[in-house]
Amino acid sequence: MSFASLGLSEALVRAVTERGYDSPTPIQAKAIPAVLSGGDLLAGAQTGTGKTAGFVLPILQRLSTTPARKPAAGGARPIRVLILTPTRELAAQVEESVVAYSKHLKISSTVVFGGVNINPQIDRLRRGVDILVATPGRLLDHAGQRTVDLSGVEVLVLDEADRMLDMGFIHDIRRVLKLLPPQRQNLLFSATFSDEIKALADGLLNKPALIEVARRNATADTVRQRVLPVDKARKRELLSHLVREHNWFQVLVFTRTKHGANRLAEQLAKDGIPSLAIHGNKSQNARTRALSEFKSGSLQVLVATDIAARGLDIVELPHVVNFDLPNVPEDYVHRIGRTGRAGAEGEAVSLVSPDESGLLRDIERLIRREIPRETIAGFELDPNARNEPDVDDRPPRQPRRPMRGDASRGAGPRQGGQGVARSQGGYASSRGQGTQPPRSASAPKAQRAPVAPSQPARVVAAAPAGQPPAPAAPARPSGVGGFRGRPSRSGR
């Protein structure tokens, strides 16, 4: 099968060929005709199988063959396509694909995400674009400032929708949907399916076509998976040994926490292995620079939290290492999906200490296969070693006011509690937790009711003298309409 046989124009086929692709992948072969038909679509496939081209190519075909509505006098051209992604890196990657595939067409695009100056984005939006790729937090920032008009959107794409739910974006997604016209085409793409995804699809999609080209939550056959049992205290030593002994380059290493990523990168650098860390607390410039060096091959090891499990498309990345197993089994699928992409072979190594045996069982249950174990000589398990589970690998820190942002800020907490808040070992929904009001200089301490640590904070109003205090307001229930995004536990 060729791309031309799927109904794509000569200009698109030429752009695809220039990217080095001769024939469509299974997800592309099924998704492209489905999108071209104009109906809604729910599509799932293994990560690294070309889902992005599966929706970008038919969208470009549609825009190039159907005229856009004329803008109002003096107004910018309307945004015709909105693509939402959970992370900055994925947003940038998708927009790069849009630019590459539309190089022979007169179609414009841009990307907006947090962590960078908003003013250049505003200027670009004012000039008008056909396709907008965005993270939910920054998109809502633009909507709040009235610098983006989504009333003319013809196609909505939710890319990596399961990740959005994991990161608590359901409330932001609902707010975005209210800004869109009711008549539009909806495309929902994901590498894993879950009950939450089904619920989202039922509420968003209208009689969608369902495409699933591989067993749910399956890993690619092109990735060789291994588990290396090792004591927790010797993980870093084993990793350094593997990198030096086998002369590994371009090694993507995943840790569970940001502090752990920083610490491991510093330790590897002391071992003489060039390493940098990337996570949500890093500035966007630092993240972009680290990714650029890693992709070019000048950086030997990139240590990342699960923020990099989506959105990193590195040509023929040879090695992925799970320094810590993820708390969420589905994240394992996305982590190792950074290698073995587009038919290339790759290797995924997991350094597993005895305290992670439960996490390993959850992963093997999800992927429905046992991962081979291999003991490295000199790193055998010590029965007397301390292998206790980590409660929280981050250093203590003072709580800070939630910042408006996107996924790279730890799921982009929203004002009013519509996001996620830090909790021990990861993130949890902040809705319904309430906040205690600031102390008033005029209010005596006796009027401030204590709050039990395990209960939602409640505000108790001071009553006039001689009257009983007003009853406390009940805690606000969690979720909207009975729908919750799953809390992330990976400590991005």
Secondary structure by P-SEA (a helix, b strand, c coil): cccccccccaaaaaaaaaacccccccccccaaaaaaacccbbbbcccccccccccaaaaaaaaaccccccccccccccccbbbbbccaaaaaaaaaaaaaaacccccccccccccccaaaaaaaaaacccbbbbcaaaaaaaaaacccccccccbbbbcaaaaaaaacaaaaaaaaaaacccbbbbbbbbccccaaaaaaaaacccbbbbbbccccccccccbbbbbbbbcccaaaaaaaaaaaaacccbbbbbbccaaaaaaaaaaaaaaccccccccccccaaaaaaaaaaaaaccccbbbbccccccccccccccbbbcccccccaaaaaaaacccccccccbbbbbbccccaaaaaaaaaaaaccccbbbbcccccccccccccccccccccccccccccccccccccccccccbbbbcccccccccccccccccccccccccbbbbbccccbbbbbbbccccccccccccccccccccccccccccc
